[in-house]
Amino acid sequence: MIHLVFERPSGVLKAYHFTGQLRYLWQAFGGAVAASNGPMPEGHFILLEPELFPQDTWDMATGWGRVRIRDMSDDDIALLRNAGLLKSETDGRLQIGGISLYPGHCNAYDRAIEIHGGGSALGDPACYAPFQALCCTLGCTRVHNRNIADLIGYMQQFSSDHTFVMSAMGSPGPCQC
């Protein structure tokens, strides 16, 4: 298992190697001032296949790439439990990597929830800069374009051998733009 831990109040996204060693620490924003359903809820989520876009297809909203997020299924929970990576608590919380949270519920959104770069509010070309400002999202987690490229490269190293889990904790801080 590769574990991403998103501490939303401090705006820090950490990526841990399957050995438990911290590999990356990035600045991130996970707020949703404009989203009708609010920010992505706290919880444990599964990360899906990453997409790094060719430069001629970059999008202002997502920048250089994205990683889709989905709720954990019963099969995901069983797989992680059987591997000794997850403990179920009596109140329904799941303990993963020492972090006790309920399974995330982003299915309430009527669209995909992702980790991505970009920032439409910045306009072109600022939204494509390697270290653009981290503007509000509609429920997603925004990271710098350079960092989404790093995350995607990291995931591609291990994608066939590991499950990727993201634990989102706390409420997001204020928007920058």
CORGI-V436723 format. One record per backbone hydrogen bond with DSSP energy under -0.5 kcal/mol. NH is the residue of the N-H (numbers start at 0). CO is the residue of the C=O. Records with the same first field share a line. If there is no record, write none. Layout:
NH = CO, CO
This chain:
1 = 162
2 = 15
3 = 1, 164
4 = 13
5 = 3, 166
6 = 4, 11
7 = 5, 168
9 = 6
10 = 6
11 = 6
12 = 25
13 = 4, 11
14 = 23
15 = 2, 13
16 = 20
19 = 16
22 = 14
23 = 14
25 = 12
27 = 10
28 = 141
33 = 136
34 = 31
37 = 34
39 = 138
42 = 167
43 = 101
44 = 165
45 = 69
46 = 163
47 = 67
50 = 65
52 = 50, 63
56 = 53
57 = 54
58 = 62
62 = 58
64 = 61
65 = 50
66 = 114
67 = 48
68 = 112
69 = 45
71 = 43
76 = 72
77 = 73
78 = 74
79 = 75
80 = 76
81 = 77
82 = 78
83 = 80
84 = 79
85 = 79
86 = 94
88 = 92
91 = 88
93 = 100
94 = 86
95 = 93, 98
96 = 84
98 = 95
99 = 97
100 = 93, 98
103 = 43
108 = 105
112 = 68
114 = 66
115 = 113, 140
116 = 61, 64
118 = 59
121 = 118
122 = 118, 119
126 = 122
127 = 124
128 = 125
131 = 128
134 = 132
136 = 30
138 = 30
140 = 113
141 = 28, 139
142 = 115
143 = 26
144 = 128
145 = 129
147 = 143
148 = 144
149 = 145
150 = 146
151 = 147
152 = 148
153 = 149
154 = 150
155 = 151
156 = 152
157 = 153, 154
158 = 154
160 = 157
161 = 157
164 = 1, 162
165 = 44
166 = 3
167 = 42, 165
168 = 5, 166
172 = 7
175 = 133
